[in-house]
Amino acid sequence: GEDGEEIACTQNGQMYLNRDIWKPSPCQICVCDNGAILCDEIQCQDLLECENPQVPPGECCPVCPHTPRDFDPTIGK
């Protein structure tokens, strides 16, 4: 294509501009690349130190509701 000519994408009747990024589902992220829709699955990290991981509404990956205190400099001995 010519320089400066940008092609929009359409998915499910929704139009996206070139280089738009959106999430069709919580665990998928898509980008419009000159008329082509490229999608990736979101890879979640394992929460090794978390006893009770929770997934926020509309999100894919669980988060730890309690932040680990190991790295908190305000806690003295």
N, CA, C and O atoms as a Maestro MAE file, in Angstrom:
{
 s_m_m2io_version
 :::
 2.0.0
}

f_m_ct {
 s_m_title
 :::
 protein
 m_atom[308] {
  # First column is atom index #
  i_m_mmod_type
  r_m_x_coord
  r_m_y_coord
  r_m_z_coord
  i_m_residue_number
  s_m_chain_name
  s_m_pdb_residue_name
  s_m_pdb_atom_name
  i_m_atomic_number
  :::
  1 25 0.810 -1.212 0.000 1 A "GLY " " N  " 7
  2 3 0.000 0.000 0.000 1 A "GLY " " CA " 6
  3 2 0.840 1.258 0.000 1 A "GLY " " C  " 6
  4 15 2.053 1.213 0.204 1 A "GLY " " O  " 8
  5 25 0.185 2.372 -0.229 2 A "GLU " " N  " 7
  6 3 0.895 3.655 -0.231 2 A "GLU " " CA " 6
  7 2 1.211 4.083 1.196 2 A "GLU " " C  " 6
  8 15 0.547 3.662 2.143 2 A "GLU " " O  " 8
  9 25 2.218 4.914 1.338 3 A "ASP " " N  " 7
  10 3 2.506 5.466 2.656 3 A "ASP " " CA " 6
  11 2 1.355 6.359 3.100 3 A "ASP " " C  " 6
  12 15 0.812 7.121 2.301 3 A "ASP " " O  " 8
  13 25 0.985 6.266 4.370 4 A "GLY " " N  " 7
  14 3 -0.074 7.105 4.898 4 A "GLY " " CA " 6
  15 2 -1.460 6.562 4.628 4 A "GLY " " C  " 6
  16 15 -2.453 7.128 5.083 4 A "GLY " " O  " 8
  17 25 -1.533 5.467 3.890 5 A "GLU " " N  " 7
  18 3 -2.837 4.858 3.635 5 A "GLU " " CA " 6
  19 2 -3.066 3.760 4.663 5 A "GLU " " C  " 6
  20 15 -2.372 2.744 4.666 5 A "GLU " " O  " 8
  21 25 -4.040 3.971 5.531 6 A "GLU " " N  " 7
  22 3 -4.268 3.014 6.600 6 A "GLU " " CA " 6
  23 2 -5.618 2.343 6.412 6 A "GLU " " C  " 6
  24 15 -6.620 2.994 6.114 6 A "GLU " " O  " 8
  25 25 -5.623 1.041 6.589 7 A "ILE " " N  " 7
  26 3 -6.814 0.250 6.351 7 A "ILE " " CA " 6
  27 2 -7.406 -0.173 7.689 7 A "ILE " " C  " 6
  28 15 -6.714 -0.732 8.541 7 A "ILE " " O  " 8
  29 25 -8.693 0.102 7.859 8 A "ALA " " N  " 7
  30 3 -9.358 -0.270 9.101 8 A "ALA " " CA " 6
  31 2 -9.707 -1.757 9.087 8 A "ALA " " C  " 6
  32 15 -9.670 -2.418 8.050 8 A "ALA " " O  " 8
  33 25 -10.048 -2.258 10.275 9 A "CYS " " N  " 7
  34 3 -10.461 -3.651 10.415 9 A "CYS " " CA " 6
  35 2 -11.901 -3.691 10.898 9 A "CYS " " C  " 6
  36 15 -12.375 -2.783 11.580 9 A "CYS " " O  " 8
  37 25 -12.584 -4.766 10.528 10 A "THR " " N  " 7
  38 3 -13.930 -4.976 11.042 10 A "THR " " CA " 6
  39 2 -14.007 -6.354 11.677 10 A "THR " " C  " 6
  40 15 -13.607 -7.349 11.072 10 A "THR " " O  " 8
  41 25 -14.523 -6.407 12.897 11 A "GLN " " N  " 7
  42 3 -14.737 -7.688 13.567 11 A "GLN " " CA " 6
  43 2 -16.075 -7.634 14.287 11 A "GLN " " C  " 6
  44 15 -16.329 -6.733 15.086 11 A "GLN " " O  " 8
  45 25 -16.934 -8.622 13.989 12 A "ASN " " N  " 7
  46 3 -18.258 -8.690 14.611 12 A "ASN " " CA " 6
  47 2 -19.039 -7.390 14.437 12 A "ASN " " C  " 6
  48 15 -19.722 -6.939 15.357 12 A "ASN " " O  " 8
  49 25 -18.932 -6.795 13.254 13 A "GLY " " N  " 7
  50 3 -19.675 -5.577 12.979 13 A "GLY " " CA " 6
  51 2 -19.098 -4.336 13.647 13 A "GLY " " C  " 6
  52 15 -19.663 -3.247 13.544 13 A "GLY " " O  " 8
  53 25 -17.986 -4.504 14.322 14 A "GLN " " N  " 7
  54 3 -17.328 -3.391 14.990 14 A "GLN " " CA " 6
  55 2 -16.133 -2.960 14.149 14 A "GLN " " C  " 6
  56 15 -15.358 -3.795 13.685 14 A "GLN " " O  " 8
  57 25 -15.990 -1.646 13.956 15 A "MET " " N  " 7
  58 3 -14.869 -1.185 13.148 15 A "MET " " CA " 6
  59 2 -13.735 -0.688 14.029 15 A "MET " " C  " 6
  60 15 -13.952 0.011 15.018 15 A "MET " " O  " 8
  61 25 -12.536 -1.060 13.652 16 A "TYR " " N  " 7
  62 3 -11.346 -0.642 14.388 16 A "TYR " " CA " 6
  63 2 -10.399 0.047 13.429 16 A "TYR " " C  " 6
  64 15 -10.251 -0.372 12.282 16 A "TYR " " O  " 8
  65 25 -9.768 1.089 13.891 17 A "LEU " " N  " 7
  66 3 -8.793 1.780 13.063 17 A "LEU " " CA " 6
  67 2 -7.483 1.008 13.055 17 A "LEU " " C  " 6
  68 15 -7.237 0.154 13.906 17 A "LEU " " O  " 8
  69 25 -6.643 1.331 12.067 18 A "ASN " " N  " 7
  70 3 -5.334 0.702 12.006 18 A "ASN " " CA " 6
  71 2 -4.575 0.949 13.313 18 A "ASN " " C  " 6
  72 15 -4.575 2.057 13.851 18 A "ASN " " O  " 8
  73 25 -3.937 -0.102 13.804 19 A "ARG " " N  " 7
  74 3 -3.149 -0.074 15.040 19 A "ARG " " CA " 6
  75 2 -4.005 0.038 16.295 19 A "ARG " " C  " 6
  76 15 -3.478 0.250 17.387 19 A "ARG " " O  " 8
  77 25 -5.323 -0.103 16.149 20 A "ASP " " N  " 7
  78 3 -6.163 -0.200 17.342 20 A "ASP " " CA " 6
  79 2 -5.880 -1.512 18.064 20 A "ASP " " C  " 6
  80 15 -5.556 -2.522 17.438 20 A "ASP " " O  " 8
  81 25 -6.006 -1.485 19.376 21 A "ILE " " N  " 7
  82 3 -5.834 -2.696 20.182 21 A "ILE " " CA " 6
  83 2 -7.098 -2.886 21.006 21 A "ILE " " C  " 6
  84 15 -7.583 -1.941 21.628 21 A "ILE " " O  " 8
  85 25 -7.631 -4.096 21.014 22 A "TRP " " N  " 7
  86 3 -8.839 -4.360 21.789 22 A "TRP " " CA " 6
  87 2 -8.832 -5.794 22.289 22 A "TRP " " C  " 6
  88 15 -8.052 -6.632 21.837 22 A "TRP " " O  " 8
  89 25 -9.730 -6.048 23.243 23 A "LYS " " N  " 7
  90 3 -9.838 -7.382 23.830 23 A "LYS " " CA " 6
  91 2 -11.231 -7.931 23.550 23 A "LYS " " C  " 6
  92 15 -12.192 -7.546 24.216 23 A "LYS " " O  " 8
  93 25 -11.352 -8.829 22.566 24 A "PRO " " N  " 7
  94 3 -12.661 -9.428 22.260 24 A "PRO " " CA " 6
  95 2 -13.152 -10.316 23.396 24 A "PRO " " C  " 6
  96 15 -14.357 -10.492 23.571 24 A "PRO " " O  " 8
  97 25 -12.234 -10.870 24.158 25 A "SER " " N  " 7
  98 3 -12.583 -11.635 25.350 25 A "SER " " CA " 6
  99 2 -11.480 -11.380 26.375 25 A "SER " " C  " 6
  100 15 -10.389 -10.934 26.019 25 A "SER " " O  " 8
  101 25 -11.764 -11.660 27.643 26 A "PRO " " N  " 7
  102 3 -10.776 -11.296 28.671 26 A "PRO " " CA " 6
  103 2 -9.388 -11.888 28.431 26 A "PRO " " C  " 6
  104 15 -8.384 -11.280 28.800 26 A "PRO " " O  " 8
  105 25 -9.326 -13.075 27.814 27 A "CYS " " N  " 7
  106 3 -8.027 -13.732 27.657 27 A "CYS " " CA " 6
  107 2 -7.457 -13.581 26.249 27 A "CYS " " C  " 6
  108 15 -6.538 -14.308 25.872 27 A "CYS " " O  " 8
  109 25 -7.988 -12.654 25.482 28 A "GLN " " N  " 7
  110 3 -7.500 -12.484 24.115 28 A "GLN " " CA " 6
  111 2 -7.308 -11.005 23.832 28 A "GLN " " C  " 6
  112 15 -8.132 -10.178 24.223 28 A "GLN " " O  " 8
  113 25 -6.221 -10.677 23.152 29 A "ILE " " N  " 7
  114 3 -5.965 -9.287 22.779 29 A "ILE " " CA " 6
  115 2 -5.696 -9.245 21.281 29 A "ILE " " C  " 6
  116 15 -4.955 -10.074 20.753 29 A "ILE " " O  " 8
  117 25 -6.301 -8.278 20.601 30 A "CYS " " N  " 7
  118 3 -6.186 -8.193 19.150 30 A "CYS " " CA " 6
  119 2 -5.674 -6.818 18.740 30 A "CYS " " C  " 6
  120 15 -5.882 -5.828 19.442 30 A "CYS " " O  " 8
  121 25 -5.009 -6.774 17.603 31 A "VAL " " N  " 7
  122 3 -4.552 -5.513 17.038 31 A "VAL " " CA " 6
  123 2 -4.919 -5.493 15.560 31 A "VAL " " C  " 6
  124 15 -4.882 -6.520 14.882 31 A "VAL " " O  " 8
  125 25 -5.275 -4.301 15.071 32 A "CYS " " N  " 7
  126 3 -5.571 -4.133 13.652 32 A "CYS " " CA " 6
  127 2 -4.297 -3.725 12.939 32 A "CYS " " C  " 6
  128 15 -3.704 -2.692 13.249 32 A "CYS " " O  " 8
  129 25 -3.880 -4.538 11.984 33 A "ASP " " N  " 7
  130 3 -2.636 -4.285 11.258 33 A "ASP " " CA " 6
  131 2 -2.939 -4.159 9.769 33 A "ASP " " C  " 6
  132 15 -2.912 -5.146 9.034 33 A "ASP " " O  " 8
  133 25 -3.231 -2.925 9.330 34 A "ASN " " N  " 7
  134 3 -3.526 -2.658 7.921 34 A "ASN " " CA " 6
  135 2 -4.581 -3.596 7.348 34 A "ASN " " C  " 6
  136 15 -4.385 -4.188 6.286 34 A "ASN " " O  " 8
  137 25 -5.698 -3.728 8.055 35 A "GLY " " N  " 7
  138 3 -6.797 -4.527 7.547 35 A "GLY " " CA " 6
  139 2 -6.785 -5.963 8.023 35 A "GLY " " C  " 6
  140 15 -7.782 -6.673 7.887 35 A "GLY " " O  " 8
  141 25 -5.659 -6.403 8.584 36 A "ALA " " N  " 7
  142 3 -5.580 -7.762 9.110 36 A "ALA " " CA " 6
  143 2 -5.709 -7.708 10.629 36 A "ALA " " C  " 6
  144 15 -5.111 -6.857 11.287 36 A "ALA " " O  " 8
  145 25 -6.497 -8.630 11.171 37 A "ILE " " N  " 7
  146 3 -6.660 -8.694 12.621 37 A "ILE " " CA " 6
  147 2 -5.735 -9.779 13.164 37 A "ILE " " C  " 6
  148 15 -5.854 -10.953 12.813 37 A "ILE " " O  " 8
  149 25 -4.816 -9.362 14.023 38 A "LEU " " N  " 7
  150 3 -3.893 -10.308 14.643 38 A "LEU " " CA " 6
  151 2 -4.259 -10.436 16.108 38 A "LEU " " C  " 6
  152 15 -4.315 -9.442 16.832 38 A "LEU " " O  " 8
  153 25 -4.510 -11.667 16.546 39 A "CYS " " N  " 7
  154 3 -4.927 -11.882 17.933 39 A "CYS " " CA " 6
  155 2 -3.937 -12.781 18.660 39 A "CYS " " C  " 6
  156 15 -3.336 -13.683 18.077 39 A "CYS " " O  " 8
  157 25 -3.790 -12.509 19.937 40 A "ASP " " N  " 7
  158 3 -2.929 -13.320 20.797 40 A "ASP " " CA " 6
  159 2 -3.694 -13.723 22.043 40 A "ASP " " C  " 6
  160 15 -4.498 -12.959 22.576 40 A "ASP " " O  " 8
  161 25 -3.428 -14.934 22.494 41 A "GLU " " N  " 7
  162 3 -3.945 -15.331 23.796 41 A "GLU " " CA " 6
  163 2 -3.083 -14.681 24.871 41 A "GLU " " C  " 6
  164 15 -1.863 -14.591 24.733 41 A "GLU " " O  " 8
  165 25 -3.726 -14.233 25.935 42 A "ILE " " N  " 7
  166 3 -2.982 -13.665 27.053 42 A "ILE " " CA " 6
  167 2 -2.494 -14.809 27.933 42 A "ILE " " C  " 6
  168 15 -3.282 -15.639 28.386 42 A "ILE " " O  " 8
  169 25 -1.195 -14.841 28.166 43 A "GLN " " N  " 7
  170 3 -0.616 -15.864 29.031 43 A "GLN " " CA " 6
  171 2 -0.569 -15.336 30.460 43 A "GLN " " C  " 6
  172 15 -0.015 -14.269 30.725 43 A "GLN " " O  " 8
  173 25 -1.157 -16.096 31.371 44 A "CYS " " N  " 7
  174 3 -1.161 -15.665 32.763 44 A "CYS " " CA " 6
  175 2 0.087 -16.186 33.465 44 A "CYS " " C  " 6
  176 15 0.562 -17.292 33.205 44 A "CYS " " O  " 8
  177 25 0.592 -15.360 34.351 45 A "GLN " " N  " 7
  178 3 1.716 -15.805 35.163 45 A "GLN " " CA " 6
  179 2 1.191 -16.598 36.349 45 A "GLN " " C  " 6
  180 15 0.120 -16.310 36.883 45 A "GLN " " O  " 8
  181 25 1.962 -17.602 36.753 46 A "ASP " " N  " 7
  182 3 1.587 -18.349 37.947 46 A "ASP " " CA " 6
  183 2 1.829 -17.490 39.178 46 A "ASP " " C  " 6
  184 15 2.870 -16.849 39.318 46 A "ASP " " O  " 8
  185 25 0.833 -17.492 40.074 47 A "LEU " " N  " 7
  186 3 0.990 -16.742 41.315 47 A "LEU " " CA " 6
  187 2 1.472 -17.711 42.391 47 A "LEU " " C  " 6
  188 15 0.679 -18.274 43.146 47 A "LEU " " O  " 8
  189 25 2.784 -17.888 42.439 48 A "LEU " " N  " 7
  190 3 3.338 -18.916 43.312 48 A "LEU " " CA " 6
  191 2 3.141 -18.577 44.783 48 A "LEU " " C  " 6
  192 15 2.897 -19.462 45.603 48 A "LEU " " O  " 8
  193 25 3.248 -17.283 45.118 49 A "GLU " " N  " 7
  194 3 3.216 -16.897 46.524 49 A "GLU " " CA " 6
  195 2 1.808 -16.569 46.993 49 A "GLU " " C  " 6
  196 15 1.624 -16.032 48.086 49 A "GLU " " O  " 8
  197 25 0.815 -16.890 46.175 50 A "CYS " " N  " 7
  198 3 -0.540 -16.440 46.489 50 A "CYS " " CA " 6
  199 2 -1.381 -17.583 47.035 50 A "CYS " " C  " 6
  200 15 -1.471 -18.647 46.423 50 A "CYS " " O  " 8
  201 25 -2.001 -17.356 48.199 51 A "GLU " " N  " 7
  202 3 -2.856 -18.389 48.772 51 A "GLU " " CA " 6
  203 2 -4.242 -18.376 48.144 51 A "GLU " " C  " 6
  204 15 -4.858 -19.426 47.966 51 A "GLU " " O  " 8
  205 25 -4.731 -17.184 47.809 52 A "ASN " " N  " 7
  206 3 -6.125 -17.068 47.384 52 A "ASN " " CA " 6
  207 2 -6.238 -16.144 46.180 52 A "ASN " " C  " 6
  208 15 -6.748 -15.029 46.295 52 A "ASN " " O  " 8
  209 25 -5.755 -16.611 45.007 53 A "PRO " " N  " 7
  210 3 -5.810 -15.738 43.824 53 A "PRO " " CA " 6
  211 2 -7.247 -15.459 43.404 53 A "PRO " " C  " 6
  212 15 -8.112 -16.326 43.518 53 A "PRO " " O  " 8
  213 25 -7.497 -14.249 42.919 54 A "GLN " " N  " 7
  214 3 -8.826 -13.884 42.453 54 A "GLN " " CA " 6
  215 2 -8.718 -13.235 41.082 54 A "GLN " " C  " 6
  216 15 -7.786 -12.478 40.810 54 A "GLN " " O  " 8
  217 25 -9.691 -13.546 40.218 55 A "VAL " " N  " 7
  218 3 -9.718 -12.944 38.891 55 A "VAL " " CA " 6
  219 2 -10.662 -11.742 38.916 55 A "VAL " " C  " 6
  220 15 -11.856 -11.908 39.164 55 A "VAL " " O  " 8
  221 25 -10.151 -10.542 38.665 56 A "PRO " " N  " 7
  222 3 -11.030 -9.365 38.639 56 A "PRO " " CA " 6
  223 2 -12.051 -9.491 37.513 56 A "PRO " " C  " 6
  224 15 -11.773 -10.122 36.494 56 A "PRO " " O  " 8
  225 25 -13.239 -8.891 37.688 57 A "PRO " " N  " 7
  226 3 -14.276 -8.967 36.647 57 A "PRO " " CA " 6
  227 2 -13.763 -8.445 35.312 57 A "PRO " " C  " 6
  228 15 -13.189 -7.358 35.240 57 A "PRO " " O  " 8
  229 25 -13.972 -9.221 34.261 58 A "GLY " " N  " 7
  230 3 -13.571 -8.799 32.927 58 A "GLY " " CA " 6
  231 2 -12.100 -8.999 32.634 58 A "GLY " " C  " 6
  232 15 -11.632 -8.703 31.535 58 A "GLY " " O  " 8
  233 25 -11.367 -9.506 33.623 59 A "GLU " " N  " 7
  234 3 -9.951 -9.756 33.394 59 A "GLU " " CA " 6
  235 2 -9.725 -11.234 33.155 59 A "GLU " " C  " 6
  236 15 -10.599 -12.064 33.404 59 A "GLU " " O  " 8
  237 25 -8.529 -11.550 32.665 60 A "CYS " " N  " 7
  238 3 -8.200 -12.936 32.354 60 A "CYS " " CA " 6
  239 2 -7.427 -13.577 33.487 60 A "CYS " " C  " 6
  240 15 -7.704 -14.710 33.883 60 A "CYS " " O  " 8
  241 25 -6.456 -12.843 34.005 61 A "CYS " " N  " 7
  242 3 -5.487 -13.441 34.915 61 A "CYS " " CA " 6
  243 2 -5.830 -13.154 36.368 61 A "CYS " " C  " 6
  244 15 -6.256 -12.050 36.709 61 A "CYS " " O  " 8
  245 25 -5.641 -14.153 37.220 62 A "PRO " " N  " 7
  246 3 -5.867 -13.929 38.643 62 A "PRO " " CA " 6
  247 2 -4.815 -12.987 39.217 62 A "PRO " " C  " 6
  248 15 -3.674 -12.943 38.756 62 A "PRO " " O  " 8
  249 25 -5.223 -12.248 40.216 63 A "VAL " " N  " 7
  250 3 -4.276 -11.399 40.930 63 A "VAL " " CA " 6
  251 2 -4.318 -11.788 42.399 63 A "VAL " " C  " 6
  252 15 -5.268 -12.421 42.860 63 A "VAL " " O  " 8
  253 25 -3.283 -11.406 43.122 64 A "CYS " " N  " 7
  254 3 -3.232 -11.703 44.544 64 A "CYS " " CA " 6
  255 2 -3.885 -10.544 45.296 64 A "CYS " " C  " 6
  256 15 -3.425 -9.407 45.198 64 A "CYS " " O  " 8
  257 25 -4.951 -10.822 46.042 65 A "PRO " " N  " 7
  258 3 -5.636 -9.738 46.740 65 A "PRO " " CA " 6
  259 2 -4.751 -9.086 47.798 65 A "PRO " " C  " 6
  260 15 -4.905 -7.900 48.091 65 A "PRO " " O  " 8
  261 25 -3.832 -9.851 48.367 66 A "HIS " " N  " 7
  262 3 -2.945 -9.290 49.382 66 A "HIS " " CA " 6
  263 2 -1.556 -9.144 48.793 66 A "HIS " " C  " 6
  264 15 -0.989 -10.108 48.278 66 A "HIS " " O  " 8
  265 25 -1.008 -7.947 48.868 67 A "THR " " N  " 7
  266 3 0.333 -7.749 48.339 67 A "THR " " CA " 6
  267 2 1.331 -8.367 49.304 67 A "THR " " C  " 6
  268 15 1.199 -8.236 50.521 67 A "THR " " O  " 8
  269 25 2.325 -9.037 48.753 68 A "PRO " " N  " 7
  270 3 3.341 -9.640 49.631 68 A "PRO " " CA " 6
  271 2 4.084 -8.562 50.409 68 A "PRO " " C  " 6
  272 15 4.442 -7.524 49.853 68 A "PRO " " O  " 8
  273 25 4.311 -8.808 51.685 69 A "ARG " " N  " 7
  274 3 4.939 -7.805 52.535 69 A "ARG " " CA " 6
  275 2 6.460 -7.936 52.544 69 A "ARG " " C  " 6
  276 15 7.144 -7.135 53.181 69 A "ARG " " O  " 8
  277 25 6.989 -8.923 51.854 70 A "ASP " " N  " 7
  278 3 8.432 -9.168 51.901 70 A "ASP " " CA " 6
  279 2 9.222 -7.945 51.464 70 A "ASP " " C  " 6
  280 15 10.295 -7.662 51.999 70 A "ASP " " O  " 8
  281 25 8.687 -7.226 50.492 71 A "PHE " " N  " 7
  282 3 9.466 -6.148 49.881 71 A "PHE " " CA " 6
  283 2 9.033 -4.776 50.400 71 A "PHE " " C  " 6
  284 15 9.392 -3.752 49.819 71 A "PHE " " O  " 8
  285 25 8.264 -4.753 51.490 72 A "ASP " " N  " 7
  286 3 7.782 -3.481 52.012 72 A "ASP " " CA " 6
  287 2 8.833 -2.865 52.930 72 A "ASP " " C  " 6
  288 15 9.082 -3.382 54.019 72 A "ASP " " O  " 8
  289 25 9.449 -1.768 52.502 73 A "PRO " " N  " 7
  290 3 10.550 -1.184 53.284 73 A "PRO " " CA " 6
  291 2 10.071 -0.512 54.568 73 A "PRO " " C  " 6
  292 15 10.882 -0.176 55.431 73 A "PRO " " O  " 8
  293 25 8.744 -0.311 54.700 74 A "THR " " N  " 7
  294 3 8.252 0.410 55.875 74 A "THR " " CA " 6
  295 2 8.122 -0.504 57.079 74 A "THR " " C  " 6
  296 15 7.917 -0.028 58.196 74 A "THR " " O  " 8
  297 25 8.239 -1.809 56.871 75 A "ILE " " N  " 7
  298 3 8.117 -2.730 57.996 75 A "ILE " " CA " 6
  299 2 9.499 -2.957 58.602 75 A "ILE " " C  " 6
  300 15 10.373 -3.559 57.979 75 A "ILE " " O  " 8
  301 25 9.680 -2.470 59.815 76 A "GLY " " N  " 7
  302 3 10.977 -2.622 60.480 76 A "GLY " " CA " 6
  303 2 11.031 -3.916 61.253 76 A "GLY " " C  " 6
  304 15 10.016 -4.588 61.434 76 A "GLY " " O  " 8
  305 25 12.215 -4.261 61.705 77 A "LYS " " N  " 7
  306 3 12.360 -5.496 62.474 77 A "LYS " " CA " 6
  307 2 12.210 -5.205 63.964 77 A "LYS " " C  " 6
  308 15 12.300 -6.118 64.784 77 A "LYS " " O  " 8
  :::
 }
 m_bond[307] {
  # First column is bond index #
  i_m_from
  i_m_to
  i_m_order
  :::
  1 1 2 1
  2 2 3 1
  3 3 4 2
  4 3 5 1
  5 5 6 1
  6 6 7 1
  7 7 8 2
  8 7 9 1
  9 9 10 1
  10 10 11 1
  11 11 12 2
  12 11 13 1
  13 13 14 1
  14 14 15 1
  15 15 16 2
  16 15 17 1
  17 17 18 1
  18 18 19 1
  19 19 20 2
  20 19 21 1
  21 21 22 1
  22 22 23 1
  23 23 24 2
  24 23 25 1
  25 25 26 1
  26 26 27 1
  27 27 28 2
  28 27 29 1
  29 29 30 1
  30 30 31 1
  31 31 32 2
  32 31 33 1
  33 33 34 1
  34 34 35 1
  35 35 36 2
  36 35 37 1
  37 37 38 1
  38 38 39 1
  39 39 40 2
  40 39 41 1
  41 41 42 1
  42 42 43 1
  43 43 44 2
  44 43 45 1
  45 45 46 1
  46 46 47 1
  47 47 48 2
  48 47 49 1
  49 49 50 1
  50 50 51 1
  51 51 52 2
  52 51 53 1
  53 53 54 1
  54 54 55 1
  55 55 56 2
  56 55 57 1
  57 57 58 1
  58 58 59 1
  59 59 60 2
  60 59 61 1
  61 61 62 1
  62 62 63 1
  63 63 64 2
  64 63 65 1
  65 65 66 1
  66 66 67 1
  67 67 68 2
  68 67 69 1
  69 69 70 1
  70 70 71 1
  71 71 72 2
  72 71 73 1
  73 73 74 1
  74 74 75 1
  75 75 76 2
  76 75 77 1
  77 77 78 1
  78 78 79 1
  79 79 80 2
  80 79 81 1
  81 81 82 1
  82 82 83 1
  83 83 84 2
  84 83 85 1
  85 85 86 1
  86 86 87 1
  87 87 88 2
  88 87 89 1
  89 89 90 1
  90 90 91 1
  91 91 92 2
  92 91 93 1
  93 93 94 1
  94 94 95 1
  95 95 96 2
  96 95 97 1
  97 97 98 1
  98 98 99 1
  99 99 100 2
  100 99 101 1
  101 101 102 1
  102 102 103 1
  103 103 104 2
  104 103 105 1
  105 105 106 1
  106 106 107 1
  107 107 108 2
  108 107 109 1
  109 109 110 1
  110 110 111 1
  111 111 112 2
  112 111 113 1
  113 113 114 1
  114 114 115 1
  115 115 116 2
  116 115 117 1
  117 117 118 1
  118 118 119 1
  119 119 120 2
  120 119 121 1
  121 121 122 1
  122 122 123 1
  123 123 124 2
  124 123 125 1
  125 125 126 1
  126 126 127 1
  127 127 128 2
  128 127 129 1
  129 129 130 1
  130 130 131 1
  131 131 132 2
  132 131 133 1
  133 133 134 1
  134 134 135 1
  135 135 136 2
  136 135 137 1
  137 137 138 1
  138 138 139 1
  139 139 140 2
  140 139 141 1
  141 141 142 1
  142 142 143 1
  143 143 144 2
  144 143 145 1
  145 145 146 1
  146 146 147 1
  147 147 148 2
  148 147 149 1
  149 149 150 1
  150 150 151 1
  151 151 152 2
  152 151 153 1
  153 153 154 1
  154 154 155 1
  155 155 156 2
  156 155 157 1
  157 157 158 1
  158 158 159 1
  159 159 160 2
  160 159 161 1
  161 161 162 1
  162 162 163 1
  163 163 164 2
  164 163 165 1
  165 165 166 1
  166 166 167 1
  167 167 168 2
  168 167 169 1
  169 169 170 1
  170 170 171 1
  171 171 172 2
  172 171 173 1
  173 173 174 1
  174 174 175 1
  175 175 176 2
  176 175 177 1
  177 177 178 1
  178 178 179 1
  179 179 180 2
  180 179 181 1
  181 181 182 1
  182 182 183 1
  183 183 184 2
  184 183 185 1
  185 185 186 1
  186 186 187 1
  187 187 188 2
  188 187 189 1
  189 189 190 1
  190 190 191 1
  191 191 192 2
  192 191 193 1
  193 193 194 1
  194 194 195 1
  195 195 196 2
  196 195 197 1
  197 197 198 1
  198 198 199 1
  199 199 200 2
  200 199 201 1
  201 201 202 1
  202 202 203 1
  203 203 204 2
  204 203 205 1
  205 205 206 1
  206 206 207 1
  207 207 208 2
  208 207 209 1
  209 209 210 1
  210 210 211 1
  211 211 212 2
  212 211 213 1
  213 213 214 1
  214 214 215 1
  215 215 216 2
  216 215 217 1
  217 217 218 1
  218 218 219 1
  219 219 220 2
  220 219 221 1
  221 221 222 1
  222 222 223 1
  223 223 224 2
  224 223 225 1
  225 225 226 1
  226 226 227 1
  227 227 228 2
  228 227 229 1
  229 229 230 1
  230 230 231 1
  231 231 232 2
  232 231 233 1
  233 233 234 1
  234 234 235 1
  235 235 236 2
  236 235 237 1
  237 237 238 1
  238 238 239 1
  239 239 240 2
  240 239 241 1
  241 241 242 1
  242 242 243 1
  243 243 244 2
  244 243 245 1
  245 245 246 1
  246 246 247 1
  247 247 248 2
  248 247 249 1
  249 249 250 1
  250 250 251 1
  251 251 252 2
  252 251 253 1
  253 253 254 1
  254 254 255 1
  255 255 256 2
  256 255 257 1
  257 257 258 1
  258 258 259 1
  259 259 260 2
  260 259 261 1
  261 261 262 1
  262 262 263 1
  263 263 264 2
  264 263 265 1
  265 265 266 1
  266 266 267 1
  267 267 268 2
  268 267 269 1
  269 269 270 1
  270 270 271 1
  271 271 272 2
  272 271 273 1
  273 273 274 1
  274 274 275 1
  275 275 276 2
  276 275 277 1
  277 277 278 1
  278 278 279 1
  279 279 280 2
  280 279 281 1
  281 281 282 1
  282 282 283 1
  283 283 284 2
  284 283 285 1
  285 285 286 1
  286 286 287 1
  287 287 288 2
  288 287 289 1
  289 289 290 1
  290 290 291 1
  291 291 292 2
  292 291 293 1
  293 293 294 1
  294 294 295 1
  295 295 296 2
  296 295 297 1
  297 297 298 1
  298 298 299 1
  299 299 300 2
  300 299 301 1
  301 301 302 1
  302 302 303 1
  303 303 304 2
  304 303 305 1
  305 305 306 1
  306 306 307 1
  307 307 308 2
  :::
 }
}
